[in-house]
Amino acid sequence: MPPSKCSSATASEHLRSYLTAIWQHSVHTAALAHMLARVRTRLNPDEAFLAGLLHEVGRLYILMHAKENAEVLASEEAFESVLAEWHPRLGRAVIETWALPAELAEAVGEHQACGLEAPEPPAVDACARCGRITSPSTARWPSTMSSFTRSAELGSLSMDKPTFDWLIRAGDVDIRLLMLAFGV
């Protein structure tokens, strides 16, 4: 749709779908990061949860500014490119502006740039990254075998199939409760 023809209602609908997808993905990531921290590390699970929940805050920042300029949404491909390229840096800046811990800013700012392998001992950012890659990117849940196959890349957070299956089942309960709580 040409920029001049992008209506306010169309822009609002686009934003709503983006926001819903971000919140669903963030809640999934947060719940799985919490479970990973609790089961596989000695880290504070609540910090891992917060890192997972906020890892897409840069996307939210961009979306909140896009609502003021409907033309930005006229080219979905261009908008997706901006979201993908800028959201980690903007997210880190938001976390730093809020004066939250440096580890959280790093987890948010580096969640796409870092490799998946978790160091020994794993840090909060590793739990958030691993929660993100095991989180479904679609509404299909629980995760499929392909998500387990990817878990081999998790280094010190990698797990055997029974542990992974347990994590997904336990996470599913948490995710459903969180979705209700967040109204997603």
Beta strands, then each sheet from edge to edge (+ up, - down):
end
